């Protein structure tokens, strides 16, 4: 691969052992000189790296701030500056108020939110010093408004959307591109056990293709599928009384 063919020199993808992250790594094979893939599952990462040109495995638990910093430093030492970081590691748990479990809530916060913060701690200083780079955070359409049974998930994704908006205001003038990725329902190991209908369900490959297309255009928000994203955005703009009435009707109907 020549430099003229590679859009990015070094891409770092967390949560790469399955689902969207796995497909992103495969798609990036023709777009980046070096693909650094991270997740807790060393075996799955090694298998993916063996099948993916230019990919290398960097096993990592994103909740360990020191390990995240060391991992980012190793990637830059081995591959050069990280041009694009896709922060995709996530934890999903269905939880109602009757099932409130502080440990599961804490896991969601540590993986979904603090995992991103740990990566930012490693990524921001060198990117700011260079005045270049691209950070993409994977949140969710579930972060637009509070949804039933989403105690351990939705609030972390809402926080990530707010975080990305905050970062863009400060990073764009410094030459760093910021993206927030808000998928709907994607067929992954995390969602296959969901005991409720999943409108607009799409394959992980389709989701990854939409993400890559948006990143190539430098889009701030990459939200999909289009129809479901429009519905969720509409709910985000409803006055509270209308939103809660609609949710009440949907919950009653599902029962």
C-alpha positions in Angstrom: 0.0 0.0 0.0 1.4 3.4 -0.9 0.9 6.6 1.0 -1.4 7.8 -1.8 -3.8 4.9 -1.2 -4.0 5.3 2.6 -6.3 7.9 3.9 -5.0 7.6 7.4 -1.5 6.5 8.6 -2.6 5.0 12.0 -6.1 4.2 13.1 -6.8 3.0 16.7 -10.1 1.1 17.3 -11.2 0.1 20.8 -13.8 -2.6 21.3 -12.6 -4.3 18.1 -13.0 -7.9 19.0 -16.7 -8.2 17.8 -19.6 -6.3 16.4 -19.1 -2.8 14.9 -15.5 -2.6 16.0 -14.6 -5.9 14.3 -16.2 -4.8 11.0 -14.5 -1.3 11.2 -11.1 -3.0 11.5 -11.8 -5.0 8.4 -13.0 -2.0 6.4 -10.0 0.1 7.4 -7.6 -2.4 5.9 -7.7 -0.5 2.6 -7.8 2.9 4.1 -5.0 3.0 6.7 -1.4 2.0 6.8 -1.6 0.8 10.3 -4.7 -0.5 12.2 -4.3 -0.8 16.0 -7.1 -2.9 17.4 -7.9 -3.1 21.1 -10.2 -5.1 23.3 -10.0 -7.3 26.4 -10.2 -10.6 24.3 -6.6 -11.3 23.2 -7.6 -14.4 21.3 -10.2 -12.7 19.2 -7.9 -9.8 18.5 -5.1 -12.0 17.4 -7.5 -13.9 15.1 -8.8 -10.6 13.6 -5.2 -9.3 13.1 -4.2 -12.5 11.3 -7.1 -12.0 8.9 -6.7 -8.2 8.4 -3.9 -6.7 6.4 -1.9 -4.0 8.3 -3.8 -4.7 11.6 -2.0 -5.4 14.9 -3.5 -6.4 18.2 -3.1 -4.3 21.4 -5.1 -6.1 24.1 -6.6 -3.6 26.6 -9.1 -3.0 29.3 -10.3 0.6 28.7 -11.2 1.0 32.4 -7.5 0.9 33.3 -6.3 4.5 32.8 -2.6 3.5 33.1 -3.0 0.6 30.6 -4.8 2.9 28.1 -2.0 5.5 28.3 0.7 2.8 27.8 -1.3 1.2 24.9 -1.6 4.6 23.1 2.1 5.2 23.6 3.0 1.7 22.3 0.9 2.3 19.2 2.5 5.6 18.4 5.9 4.1 19.0 5.2 1.2 16.7 3.1 2.9 14.0 3.5 6.6 14.3 1.1 9.3 15.4 -2.6 8.2 15.8 -4.5 10.0 13.1 -7.9 8.6 13.9 -9.1 7.1 17.1 -12.5 5.3 17.1 -13.5 4.9 20.8 -16.0 2.1 20.4 -15.6 -0.1 23.6 -19.0 -0.4 25.3 -21.1 -2.3 27.9 -24.8 -2.9 27.4 -27.2 -3.9 30.2 -31.0 -3.8 30.4 -32.1 -2.6 33.8 -35.4 -1.4 35.2 -35.9 0.3 38.5 -36.9 -3.0 40.1 -33.6 -4.5 39.0 -31.4 -1.7 40.1 -27.8 -3.0 40.5 -25.1 -0.6 41.4 -22.4 -2.8 40.2 -23.9 -3.0 36.7 -24.4 0.8 36.7 -20.8 1.3 37.7 -19.6 -1.0 34.9 -21.6 1.0 32.4 -20.1 4.2 33.6 -16.5 2.8 33.8 -16.6 1.2 30.3 -18.8 3.6 28.3 -17.8 6.9 29.8 -14.6 6.6 31.7 -13.2 4.3 29.1 -13.5 7.2 26.6 -12.1 9.7 29.2 -9.1 7.4 29.7 -8.5 7.4 26.0 -8.8 11.1 25.8 -6.3 11.5 28.5 -3.8 9.7 26.3 -4.8 11.1 22.9 -5.3 14.8 23.5 -1.8 16.0 24.5 0.0 14.7 21.4 -2.9 15.7 19.1 -3.0 19.2 20.5 0.8 19.4 20.2 0.6 18.4 16.5 -2.5 20.5 15.8 -4.1 17.5 14.0 -6.0 14.3 14.5 -9.5 12.9 14.5 -11.4 11.5 17.5 -14.6 9.5 17.0 -16.7 8.5 20.0 -19.4 5.8 19.6 -22.5 6.7 21.6 -26.1 5.7 20.7 -29.5 7.0 19.6 -30.5 5.9 23.1 -28.6 8.9 24.4 -31.1 11.4 22.9 -33.7 10.9 25.7 -34.4 8.8 28.7 -35.8 5.4 27.8 -37.4 2.7 29.9 -35.0 -0.1 31.2 -32.0 1.9 30.2 -30.7 2.9 33.6 -27.2 1.4 33.1 -26.8 2.4 29.5 -28.7 5.5 28.2 -27.2 8.0 30.7 -23.7 7.1 29.7 -24.5 7.6 26.0 -26.2 10.9 26.7 -23.0 11.9 28.5 -20.9 11.0 25.5 -23.0 13.1 23.2 -22.6 16.1 25.5 -18.9 15.3 25.8 -18.4 15.2 22.0 -20.3 18.6 21.6 -18.1 20.1 24.3 -14.9 18.8 22.7 -15.8 20.0 19.3 -16.1 23.6 20.5 -12.5 23.5 21.7 -10.8 21.1 19.4 -12.0 22.3 16.0 -10.1 25.6 16.2 -7.0 23.6 17.2 -7.1 21.5 14.0 -8.6 18.4 15.5 -11.7 16.8 14.0 -14.4 15.5 16.4 -17.1 13.0 15.5 -20.0 11.4 17.5 -21.4 8.1 16.2 -25.0 7.4 17.2 -26.1 4.0 15.9 -29.6 2.5 16.4 -30.0 -1.2 16.8 -27.1 -3.2 15.3 -27.0 -7.0 15.2 -24.1 -7.7 17.6 -23.5 -10.1 20.5 -24.6 -7.4 22.9 -28.1 -6.9 21.2 -29.0 -10.5 20.2 -30.6 -11.2 23.6 -32.8 -8.1 23.7 -36.3 -9.2 24.7 -38.0 -6.4 22.7 -38.5 -5.4 19.1 -35.6 -3.6 17.5 -36.8 -1.3 14.7 -34.3 -0.6 11.9 -32.0 -3.5 13.0 -29.0 -3.6 10.7 -25.9 -5.7 10.3 -22.6 -4.7 11.9 -21.1 -4.5 8.4 -23.7 -2.1 7.3 -23.2 0.0 10.4 -19.4 0.0 9.9 -19.7 1.1 6.3 -21.9 4.1 7.3 -19.4 5.0 10.0 -16.4 4.9 7.7 -18.3 7.0 5.0 -19.1 9.6 7.6 -15.6 9.7 9.0 -14.2 10.1 5.5 -16.4 13.2 5.1 -15.3 14.5 8.5 -18.9 14.6 9.7 -19.6 15.6 13.3 -22.6 13.4 13.9 -23.0 10.0 12.2 -26.5 8.8 13.1 -28.3 5.8 11.5 -30.5 4.2 10.4 -31.9 7.3 8.9 -35.6 6.7 9.6 -35.1 5.6 13.2 -32.6 8.4 13.8 -35.2 10.9 12.6 -37.8 9.5 15.0 -35.4 9.6 17.9 -34.4 13.2 17.1 -38.1 14.1 16.9 -38.6 12.7 20.4 -35.6 14.7 21.6 -37.4 17.9 20.5 -40.9 17.1 22.0 -42.0 18.9 25.1 -41.7 16.8 28.2 -45.5 16.3 28.6 -45.8 14.9 25.0 -42.7 12.7 25.3 -43.7 11.1 28.6 -47.2 10.5 27.3 -45.9 8.8 24.2 -43.5 6.6 26.2 -46.3 5.6 28.5 -48.4 4.5 25.5 -45.6 2.5 24.0 -44.8 0.8 27.3 -48.5 0.0 27.9 -48.8 -1.4 24.3 -45.7 -3.6 24.8 -47.2 -5.1 27.9 
